Amino acid sequence: MVWAFVALASCYLAAFVGSLIFLLYHINLWKYPVYYSAPLILAVYLPASVTILLPLDYVSHNAGPISGLHISDKAILLMWKGTYWTTFLLTWVFLPILQEFYRVGNYLKLEKLKASLKRNAKFQAITLLCSVACAIYLILEAGFTFRNLKSMIIALSHIYALVLALWLMAHGMVVIPKNKWLEGNFLQELNHNYLRVPKLVDVLEDTKSDFREDVLQVLILKENFTDPVTSGDFQYRDWILDLEAQIPEDLKDTVRRQYVYSEANTISREQVTNAFMTKLTHNFQTHFYKLLAHSSDYDIVLNRIVKLQKLIDARCAQDWTQRLQNIETSFLPAKMSYYYQCFAAPILARVQSILVFLLSVIIIESEFFHSTELSLINVIAYKLGIFKHNLTQAICLLLFFMYMIFCSVNSLARLKVFNMYHLVRRNSDPVSACFYGSYIARMTVPLSYNFVALFTSRKSIFEEWYGQSIHLAGLFNLMNNWIPRLLLVPVILTTFDLYDKIKNRIGLKSGMYGWADFDDADVESSTNDQNLVHNKRREVVIAEAKRLVAMELNRRESRTAISQRPARSGVYGQSKQPSGQNPGLFSASVDSLLSQNYPLEAGSDASPALWGRVSEAYRTLKSTVSSKLERNAPHENVALHYRDQDDAEDHLIV
């Protein structure tokens, strides 16, 4: 019994560490108070723990107790109940309250809590009204008792989360293999990232413009109402100073030089009320969170473009000196690192793509033929002989179940909902983290039941407890049986890239990221222009993206060079490099990004003569593209709106 406890505790500890790493990858968790970080950690940890509990429960009741991991049925039931009801309270009570707590613009914590509770009360009232129709149906179908009412609540939550989880899982099972396959070809991936650049630039420019207006108001308030001599003991003084402290220094200086001292921009003392400050804070936080998210997305694409460009240059180089200077150093020797990054890594990505694709095919087929002997997962679990070794069977089921959850979470993390929530590396805001955390927790239990339903035998503690709660008569059972089979619908939509076409037809396509878009769209759907499928349009967009990237890299290199100028107190002829600077981050040749025109599709390594012909063809294409860009380039004229060239340079995104 002691060894079983130690083994189980080790598994749960590994799940906790993994969930903590996942959170720290996306958000700086330690800067938030415990009342925020603890529920968020639980929201990710509980789904991770279910990946251990479900195979343990199922295998123990179908193939016998697992050696070293045997626990009683009563303990398993308590663990399932504790996991479910904790998840239920997190997703429907605590995380929504925390989400609104960090969204509202109130200053004092008590006021923020009151506003959050008020907003959540409205949401729960709307949900209750929507449940009235289901309650009437339940009364007519099964009678009204407390047990039936509890089952209805569980069933409604299950159906809603199951539909969402299967839709996201279907998207991930198509996109993940495609993205992995794309990583196996540098040229295709490079063009794929180039095609994303124009839209990212537009989104980032719009977001920065919106945030600049909020910064302007905050700076005006700071100049007029925070001086104790002229403004006295102004009640909003600390509030204004807190907002001013959050403004990035470069943006603060730029806005102050341009706008603050203009006579047209004034805010009277009578305008500064609690409602005015609350609205300003809400807008300031919302636009600031978006700016961080879009800046992170843009930097990720730029870094990937630079890395791919270096790898392509390394493969095309003729001598080892040129090859190795384009390869990032690692724990491997220089030449071995070159062969790994340029040749082994693409092959490995293609192999991973094939393996993941096979996993996707097995799960999609099993969803369609769930609960029958035609289910491939059922065949693997009971026909290949692994059921004779219960530990091997548990590990196999664990891998399948983890892949299902990974596909759902991966798609959820890439989903941009109304351009409001963004999950990015390290810079995720607390509102978005609560939103995604709640849905990660919400989808896990329905996916667990869906996984058990893939087998002909459902014997488990989970089925006896949770399964009986959602086995209501009539419509609920029908939905449970057919929703998994409808998985083919999002698979077809994603495979043939029909989302944008459908949204255009019904009028839901908008600017920015749209109402609900994935940011990992295929090459042809990376922009809103439907004519992008034509090669000529693709070439124009890629050429424009190369120009934008080259401008941005040139600007960053210029800033790095300025920051590295020799200090007056230093030794003559030597420059002092600031700590933490990495001048080689964007050290790829900017000219090569514009002058080299690699083919749209990958092929074998080209000879120097071929590259010469390609460069000559590019110069011809460049003259045609330039004429179009001179007429249509919106980013070229951004500087005309500002007073001087220095201010224009600060406002240019690229």
N, C-alpha and C positions, 0 to 999 in steps of 0.2 A: 504493500500500500504506500509505503514511504517513497519507493522508487517511482511509482506511478505519479505521485504528487510532484516529485522533483522534475520528472520528464515533462509533465503537463505545464508546470510553472515555467520551465525553460522555453517551451513553445510559446506560451503567452507573453513571456518577456521579449522574445524575438519579435512577436507581433507588435508589441508596444514600441520597441526601438524603431521598427520599420515605419510605423505610423508617425512617430516623432520626426524622423528624418524627412518623411514626405511633407509634413507641415513646415519644418524649418527651411525646406527647399523653396517653398512658396511664400512664406511670410515670416517676418522677424518677430517670432512669437514672444520673445522674452521682454520686449518693451511694453507689453500689455499687462494689465493686472490679472490676478489669479481668477477672478470671477468671469473673465473672458477666455483666458487660455485653457482653463480646466474643461469647460464644456466642449470647446473645439477639439481638444485632444481626445476626449471621450467619443466625439462624433466620428473620428477617423479610426480610433483604436477598436471600437466595438465591431465595425465591419471586418477589420483585420483578424479579430479573434474568432469571428464566425467561420472564416476559412479553415480554422483548425477544428472548431467544435462540430461543424456539419459532417465532414468525412469521418470523424471519430464516432459520432452518433450513428451514422448510416452503416458503416462497415461493422461496427460492434454488433448490430442487430441483424446483419445479413450474412456475414462471414465469420462471426465469432469475435470474442474480445481480442484486442490488439495487445500483444505482449509488451508490458511496461507502461501501457497507457489505459489500463482498465479502470473505469470509474463506474459508480452505481447509477442506475436509471434515475433515482431520485435526485442525485447531484446534477445529472444532465438536464433534467426538467427544470430545476432551479436556475441553472445557468441560462437556459433558453428563455425562461420567463424574465429573469433579470435583464438579459440583453434586449429583449423585445420592448419591455415597458420603459427601460431607460432610454432606448432609442426613440420610442414614441414621445416621451416627454421632451427630449432634446429637440426633435424635429418640429413639434407642434407648439411648444411653449417657450423653452429657454432660448434656443438659437434665434427664433423670430424676434423675441424681445431684445436680445443683444444686437441683432441686425439693425433694428430701428433705433436702438439706443445710440449707435454710432452713426446713424444716417441723419437723424434730426439735427437741427442747427442750434438747439438751446445750449446755454453756457454752463449752468450749474448741473451737477449730476442728478440731483433730485428732480429738476425740471425735465431733464432728458429722460429719466425713467418714467415720469408721468406721461410725457408725450409718447413714449414708446408703448406703454401699456394702453393708452387711448387708441393708438393706431392698430395695435393687435386686437383690441376688443372689437373694433369695426370689422377686421378681417374674419375673426371667429364668428361674428354675427352673420356675415355673408355666407360663410361655410355652413352655419347652422340652418340658414334658410334653404340652401341647396340640398341639405340632407332631409328636408321635410318630405320631399317626393319619394325618396328612398325609404323613409320610415313608413309612409302610407303603403307603399308596395309590400314592405315586410309584414305589416299588420294583416294585409289581405292574404299574403302567401303563407306565413308561418305562425301568425299570432304574435301579440305584443307581450313579451316578458323581458325581464332584465337580462337573461342569458341571450335571448335573440337580439336585444338591443346592442349588447357588447359585441356579439358576432357581426352585426351589421357595421359597427364602427371599424372593426378590424378588417372586414371584407372590403369596405369602401377605400380605406387607406391602402389595402393590398392591391386592389385593381388599379388605382391611380398610379401608385409607384411601379407596379409591374409593367404597365404600358410604357411609362417613361424609361424604365431600365432596359426593356427589350429594344426600344427604338434606339437608344444610345449604344447599346451593345451591338446591334446590327450595323450601325454606322462604323463603329470601331473595328469590327471584324472585316470590313471591306477596306477601310482607309489605312489601317496599320500595315497590312501586307503591301499595299500600294506604295506607301511612304518608304517602307524598308526596301522595296524593289528600286525605287527612285534613288535611294542613297547608294546603290550599286553602280550608278552612272554619274560621274561628276558633271558632265556637260548638261544632262537633263536636269539635274538638281540645281545647277547654277542658273539655268534659264527659268526654272520654276521659282526660284527666289527673286530673280530680277522682275518677273511678272507680278510679284507681290508688292514691289517697292512703290509704284505710283499711288496705289490706293492707301498704303501706309503713310506716305507723305501727306496726302490730302487729309486723312483722318487726324494726323498729328498736328498739322497746321490749323485745322478747325478747332481742335481741342485747346491748343495753345492760345489761340485768339480768344476763346471763351474765358479761359483762366486769366488772361491778361486784363480783361475788363474787371474781374473780381479783385485782382491785385491792385488795380488803379483805385478802386473805391477804398480798399483797406489802407493804402498809402495816404490817400486824402484824409481819411479819418485820423490816421496816426499823426499827420502833420498839424491838424487843426484842433484835435481834442485830447491829446495826451500830455501836453505841456501843463504842469500844475500851476504855472504862473499865469498863463493866458486863459486856460479853460477851467481852472479851479478843480474841485473834487468831482470830476465827471464820473457818473455811475458806470459807464461802459468803458472806462479807461483800460482796465485789466483785460477785458474781452478783446479790445482792439489790439493791444500789445501782443496777446497770445496769437491772434491771427497773423500779425505782422512777422512774428518770429518763425512762422511756418513757410514763409515765402523764400524760395531759392534765391541766393545772393545775386547771381547773374541776372535773373529775371527782374529782381527788385531794382537793381541799378539801371537796367534798360528802361523799364517803365517810368522810373523817377526822372530820367533825363528827358524823356519824350513828352510826358503828359502831366505830371503832377502840378507843375507850375503854370499850366494853362488856365486862363481866366474862365474858360467855358466849363471847366470841371470843378464844380463846387457842390458841397453838401452842407445844408443848413443844420443848425442844432436841433430845430424842431423835427427834422426828418429822421433823426437818429432815435428811434424807438426800439422797444423790445422786439416787435414784429419785424422791423427793418433789419436789425442785427441777426435775428434768427434766420431770416431768408438769405441774407448775405453769407452767413456761415454755412448754411446748407449748400448754396451754390458754390462757394469757395471749396468746400471739402469734396463735393462731387466732381468738379472740374479738375481739382488737384489729383484725385485718385485716378481719373481717366488719363491725365497727362503722364503720370508715373507708369501706368499700364501700357499706353501706346508707345512711350519712349522705350520701355523695356522690349516690346515687340520689335520695334524698329532696330534697336541695337542688336538683338539676336539675329535678325536677318542680315544686317551689315556684317557682323562677325562671321556668319556662315558664308557670305559671299566672298569675303576676304580670304577665308581659309580655303574655300574651293578654288579660288583664283590661284592661290599659292600652290596648291596640289597640282593643278593643271600645268602651271609654269614649271613645276619640278619634273613632271612627266615629260614635258616637251624640251627640257634643257638637255644640252649635249655633253656637258662635263659634270663631274661630281660636285665641284665647288658651287655651281649654280643650283644644282639639285638640293644640296643640303642646306643652303641658305634660305630656301623656301619651306623647309620642314620644321615644324615646332619640335623642340627637344622634349624627350620623355625619358622614362627609366630605361628604355631600350638604347642600344648603341645607335649612332647616327645613321649608318647605312641600313641597319635592320629596321629602324624607325621609318626610313624612306620606303622600303619595300612593304612594310606593314600598312602604312597610311595610304600609299598610292595603289597598291595591288591587292594585298590580303584583306584590308577592311572592306572594299567594295564587294569582293567575292563573299566574304562573311555576311555582309548585309543581304545579298541575294539568297544565300542559304537560309538565313533567318526568315526572309520573306516567304520562301517556299514552306518552311516548317510552320510558320504562323498561318499561312494560307490553308494548309492541311487541317490545322486545329479549327480554323473558322468553318471549313466545309463540314467537318465532323459535327460541330455544335449546331450549325444551321440545319443540317439534315436531321439531327436528333430532335431539334425543336419541332420540326414539321411532323415527325413520326413519334412524338413523345408518348410514353406509356405503352409502347408496343415493342415487339421483338425486332422490328426493323430499325430501331434507334441504334446508331453506331456506337454511342457511348455505352448503351446497354450491352451491345455485342462485345466491346472491349472489356467491360467490367466482368462479364459472366461467361464469355465464350473463348477467351484467349488464355485462360488458365490462371490469370493473376488473382482470381478469387480464392485460390488455394493458399495464397500467401497474403494474409489480411493486411500486413503492413505495406506491402507493395501496392495492393489495391487502394489503400487509403492515400498513399502518396500520389498515385495516378489520378484519383478523383480530386485530390487537393489541387493538382496542377490545372486540370480542366476548370475547376470552379474559380481558381485565382485568375485564370485567363478571362473568364466571363466577366468577373468584377473589374479587371484591369481595362477591358474594352469599354465598359460602361463609364468608368471614372475618367479614362483618357478622352472619350468623346465629351463628357461633361466639362472637363477642364478646358477644352478647345471651343466650347459653345459660348457664343457671345449673345446674351439675352438682352434684347432691346438696347444694346450698347451700354448697359448699366453695370454689369458684373464682369470682372476680368480676373482671371487667375494667371499670374505671371511669376517669373522667378524672383523671389525675395521681395518684390515690391507689391504684392497683393495687399489690397486695403482690407480693413476689418469687416466692412460690410460684405464684400465679395467672398471673403473667407467663410463668413457665417452662412451665406447662401449656398456655396458649394459644399461646405461641411454638412449642412442639414440634408442635402440631397444625396450625398454619399451614404449617410446613415440611413436615409429613408429607403433607398433602393436595395439594401443588402438582404433584408429578411425576405421580401418577395422574390428576389433572385435565388435565395436559398430554397424556397419552396419550388420554384421553377426548375431548379437543378434536380431536386429529388423526383420531380414528375417526369424526368427524362428516362427513368428506369421502369421496368415492369413491376418491380417490387418497391414499395414505398415504406416498408417497415422501419420505423424509427420513432424515437420519442418526439422528435419535431413534428412528424406527421400526426401522431396521436393527439398532440396538444394543438399546434397551430393549424394543421390541416382540417381538423374538425371545426375550428372556429370560422373558417371561410367556406366550408361546404354547405352553403345555403341552397335552398331549392330554387329551381327555375333559372332566372337570368344569370345569377351569380355563377352557377356551375357551368352554364353555357359559355360565359366569358372566360372562365378559367381554362376551359378546354380549347377555345379557338384563338385566344390572344397569342399564345406561342406560335401557332401556325401562321398568323398574320405577320410574323417576323420577315417573311419574304418580301413584304411591301417596302419597308425601309431599305432592305438589301438591294432591291432593284432600283429604288430611287437614288441610292448612293453610287451604285455601280455604274449607272448610265448618266449620273450627274443631272438629275431631273429637278432638283430642288429649286434652282434659280428660274428654270423655265416655268414651273408651276407658280412660283411667287410672282413672276412677271405677269402671268395670265390673270391672276386674281387680284393684282394690284397691291401686293404686300412688299414688293421690293422697294427699298428706300436707300438713302445714302448711308454713309458710315458702314456699319456691319449689318445693316438690315434689322429686321425684328428678331430673328433667331438664326444666326449663321454660324457655321464652323469656319475657323480660320485656317484649316488645313485642306482647303478645296483643291481640286485637281488643277493641272496646268491651264486647261482651257477655261476654267471658271474662276481664275484668280482675280479677275477684274469684272466690273459690271457690264462692260461692253460685250454684247453678243457677237460682234464681228471679230473677236479675238481668235476665234477658231481658224481664221484664215492666216496663212503664213505671213503675208505681207503686213497685216496688222500686228502680228506677233513680233515681227522684226522691228516695227516702229516703236512698240511699247518697250521692247528690250533695249533698243538704242536710247530711248528716253530714260529708262531706268539706269543705264550705264552712266549717262550724263549726271543724273541726280546723285548716284553713289560716288562718282568721282568728285563732285563738288563737295559733298559731305566729308569725304576722307581728306580732301585738300584743306578744308576748314579746320578739321581736327588736328591735322599735322601742323598747320600754321599756329594754332593755339598752343600746341605742345612745344613748338620751337620758341614761341614768345616766352613761355614759362621757364624755358631752359637757358635763357640768356644769362651771361655771366653777371654775378652780383658785383657791385662796386668794391665791396670789401674782400672779394675773392682774389685768387692769383690771376694775373693777367694771362689771357689766352686760355683759361680753363673755365668751364661752366659748371654750375652746381645744379645737379638734377634733383628735383623734389622727390622726397621719399614716396614710394607707392606708384610712381609713374612708370609706365611701360611703353617707351617710345616705339617699340616694335610691334605694338598691337595692330596699328594700321599702317605698317611700313611697306605694304605692297605698292608697287608702282602705280600711281594714279593714271599715268599715260597709258599703261598697258590695259587698263580697264576700258579705255575709250578706243584704243587703236586695234586691239585684238578682237576679232569677230569670230568666235568659235561657232561651229555648226550647231543647228538646233537639236540635232540628234547625235548620239554618241557613235563613235566609230573607233577604228584603230588609231594608234598614235600616228600623227601626220609627220611627214618629212618637212625640212626647212623650205624646200621648193613649193610644197603645197601651201604652207603658211604664207609664203610670199604672194601666191595667187589669191589666197583668201584675203590678205590685207589689201591687195589691189581692188578686189571686188568690194571690199568694205568701204574704201574711199569713194567708190562710185555710189554705193548705197547711202553713205553719210551725207553726200551733197543733196540727195533726194530727201532724206529724213530731216536735214537741217532746215530746208525750205519750209517743210510742214511745221517743224517745231517753232520756227521764228514767228509763224502766224498764230500758233495755238498754245505755245508754252505758257501756262499760267504762272509758273514759279519764277520765270525770268523777271517779271515786273513787280515782284513783291517789294523791292527796294524803293519803288517810286512813291510809296505811301509814307515814307519816313523822312525825317528832316535831313539827315546826313548819311554818308556811306557807312559810318561805324554803327549807327543804330540799325540800318538796314541789314548789316552783316549779323547783328545779334538776333534779329527776328527771322532770318532765313532758317528754315528747318534743314535744308540741304543747300 
